[in-house]
Amino acid sequence: MGIIEATKLGAWFDAYARQMALYARQWLSWPSAADAVQDVFLRLARQNAEPRNVKAWLFRSVRNAAISQVRSHWRRRRREQEATADRKGWFETRPDDLIDARAAQEALAGLPVEQREVVVLRIWADMPWRDIGEVTASPTTSVRRQYIAALAAMRERMESPCKKKMN
């Protein structure tokens, strides 16, 4: 093991692993996303010093691992895409919800990858704009613009069936 203390690794794992897996889920199946998260933490444990911004480093590393895995396994990717038709949603429907979980999931899935990535990092990973920019290698202003555009597109998609019913 490197210089990084086990207690710090454990705390970071507890704090970020679920969010990282959800983030990696954009490209990978749940088991593959969990494997990518585990691999990232193993790489971190072998480092001689902790990164300057641990959270951004973890998310950037899991992003790179996920994208690399997709690029190197095209056949597997096709099979996973066929299997994802039955996957659980990102949202869970509850009777007291103000929005339809299925419609929200479809609106999120319909976004361009860059916008969906920013929404997931901002909402599920609770990342500040600066860290999202570091993870995606984008300027902070671009990240905010993508987020605003993504929310507007999701709102439009989710409201359009309601508007049709009213007319």
C-alpha positions, 0 to 999 in steps of 0.5 A: 500500500502507498502512503495514503492511510487506510482510514482515509481510503475507507472514508472516501469509499464510504463518501463517494463509491455509490455516487461513482458507481451511478456516474459510471453507470452511464457507460457500464452495467451495474456490475461493471460500474462497481468493478470500475469503482473498485479498480479506481480505489485500488489505484488510489491506494497504490499511489504515493500521495493523495491527489490535490482534489480527491473527489474530482480525481476519483470521478475523473478516474472512474470516467476514464476507466468506464470509457476505456472499458467501453472502447475495448469491449465493443461486442460486450457493449452491444450485449449490455445495451440489449440487456439494459432494456430491462434494467432498473430505472434511475428514479423510483416511483413513489405515490407522493412524487410530484413528477413521474419517475418514468418520464424523468428517466426517459427525459434524462436518457434522451439527453446528449451524453455530455448534458446527462453526465453534468446532470448526474454529477451535479444532482447525484454526486452533489459536485460543485461546478468547478469539480464537474469541470475538472472531471469532464475537462470542460470550463465551468461556464460550459458545464453550467450552460450544459446543466441549464440546457439539460434541465430545460430539455428535460422540462420540455420533454416532461411537460409536452405530454401535459400540454397535448392533453390540455389542448 
